[in-house]
Amino acid sequence: MLYDCRSPADRDRGIAAAIEAVKNGELVVLPTDTVYGIGADAFTPYAVKALLDAKGRGRQMPPPVLIGSRHTLDGLVFSLPTAARDLVEAFWPGALTIVVEHSPSLQWDLGDKTGTVAVRMPLHPVALEVLRETGPMAVSSANKTGQPAAVTAEEARDQLSYSVRAYLEAGPCPDPVPSTIVDLTGEVPQLLRAGAIPLEKLRDVVPDLVDIRAV
């Protein structure tokens, strides 16, 4: 079902329906500050599998994890590098995804690549309201693999149909540019994907950031 979150009453119903769906292991589509995402409880393996199946994606490409609070990050990682903390302080919530080593004690199965996770805290009130109730969610762009990323929930529904329990519509994404991805698992921070946050701004915070696309 699609809920128009631009209406206060529909927003409340939609957020409640999305939270219930995630807690039941079902899929939801929600707005972020980049593009719309399809999400599932990160700690429910069959829900993550359903997400990958809905997109037509294999386990070799684990979905990123979205969180609703900076403090949640501390519970996901064994040790957070100083560069990661500096970037989070500067750009979260926002369009920055960081790749870090997750805690080995976490009971989740996001895909074949183990030991690391891509994490982001989005700057969107609807997404944050859902995430603060559900906890960490596996979230990928709300589209079939190979198709354009959805910039409205209605576009996502056209592609994903009945595989999703609740669609939260908040209007077109104001700036549908993907998040910037920085890998912080090695000795030197590396830019993996250029995106909404430019390299120059990242280097203002982490001067030794390497752009591996230029190597």
C-alpha positions, 0 to 999 in steps of 0.5 A: 500500500502507498501512503502519502507522507505529505499528508499528516494523517497519512504520514502517521499511518504510513510510518506506523505501517512501515515500522510494523512491516519491518518488524515482521520481516517484510519490505518497505520503500522509504524516501531518503535524501538521495533516492528512494530506498527499499529496506528490510530489517538488517538482522532478519536474514530472510528479509534481506534475501527478499530485498535482494530477490525483489531487486534481482540482485545476488548475494555478491552485492550486500546492501548498505545499512541505514541507521537513525542515530550516530550512536547506533554506529558504535553498536555496529563496529568493533573499533571506529577509526578516527577518520570515520568519526571525523567524517561522521561528525562533519557529514551525518546525517547526510549523503555520505556512506562509510565502509567500516569493519563491523563487530564480529558478534553481530547476528546478521547475513547481508551477503557473501562479503563478510567482515565489513559493512557500508553504513549511512545516516540519511538526512530525511525526516521520514526515513529517520522516524522509521529507522529510530523505531526499527533499528538498522535496516538493510537498504538499497535503491528502490529499483530493479537492478539495471533500471533507473533509481526511483525518485518517488515511491510511485516510481518504485511501486511501478518496478517492485509491485507487490514485493513491498508491503508499504510504500512511503511517498514524500514527493520527488527527491530534491537532489537524486544524486547517490551518496559518496562512499568512503572505505575506512577499512584500510590504513588510508581512507579511500574514495570508492564512489563519487557522489553528493559530497565532493572530494574537496569537502571530504579532504577538508576533514580527512586530508589523506583521502585517496581517490582510487578512481585516479590511481 
